[in-house]
Amino acid sequence: MADWQSLDPEAAREAEKYENPIPSRELILQHLAERGSPASREQLVEEFGLTTEDQFEALRRRLRAMERDAQLIYTRRGTYAPVDKLDLILGRISGHRDGFGFLVP
């Protein structure tokens, strides 16, 4: 998938916004869904064929932003997975002063 720009529906937008474009959020989510398993940042760099340090840093920042915006989750194994593909319950933790807590959906 080294030629990611031909597959990215948002490649033109990325090229306009950034001097050194990287795969869009949409393409990253699509790629992870098609891949069928979580991927590390290094695996994504290799699979997208990114070559420069600027691209590595931009991808790192994009993945962190996607994590912040709840599009991806960073697993204990150091990989990224789409949130909608995982069997998770969204909610808030309500803690009690005695040390126990509850998940409030």
N, C-alpha and C positions, 0 to 999 in steps of 0.2 A: 504494500500500500504506500510505497514511497511517493507516488504521484497523488497525494491527498487533495491537491488543489482542484483537480478535475472532478473529484467526488464531493467536494464541499459545496453545499448550496449557498453558503455565505462567504465564499472565497473573495468575491468582488468587494463586499463590505469590509472584510478583513484587510484587503490590500489598500483600500482607501484610508482606513484608520491607522494602520501600522506600517512603518518602513520595512520591517522584516516580519511578514505575516506568519501566523501559526494556525493550526486547525481551529475552527470555531467550536463553541460549546455544543452546538447541534451535532456536528460531526463526531466529536469526542463521545457524546452520549450514544449516538448511533453505532459507532465502532465498538464500544464496550458491550452494547446489547447484542450485536452480531457475534462478537467474540465468545460470548457465553460464560466468561469467567472474569473475575477482577484482574486488573493489570497494574503493575508498578509504573512509576513515572519513567524509569529506564526502558521498560518494555514499550511504552507508548512512544518514546523518542525514537526507538528503533523501528517500530511498526509504521510510524508516520514518515520516517526518513529525515528527521530534523538533524542538521549538521553543525550549526553554529552555537556558540555559547549564548548569544542573544536569544536564539530560539529556545534553548534549554531553560533559560531563566523565565522567558515569557510563558512557556508551558507550565512551569512550576507555579507561577503567579495565577495563571488561568485555572489550574486545578484547585488551588487554594480558594480562589473566588467561588468556584463551583461548589466546593465543600461548604463554604460560608453561606451560600445561597440555597443549601439543602438539595442540590442537584446530584451531588456525589457524596459518598461516605468513604472515609479513610479507615481501612480495616487494621486489625492488630497485626496482620502479616505484612503491612506496608504497601498495600495495594488499594486501588480506587475501584469502586463499584457504584453503578447507578442506584439511587435510593429506591426507585420504584420497582426494581428487580429483587429487592431483599424483603424478607418477611419481617417487617418492623412495625411496631405500634408507635405512632407519634403522640407525644404528650409532654406534660411537665411533671417533674418530680416534686412532690410535696413532702418535705422532711419534718419529722417530729423531734422535739428536743430530747426524747428518750432514746433516740438513735435509729428509729425505723422510719420508713418512708413509703409513699404510695405514688403510683403513676396515675396522673389525672389526664385522661384523653382530651 
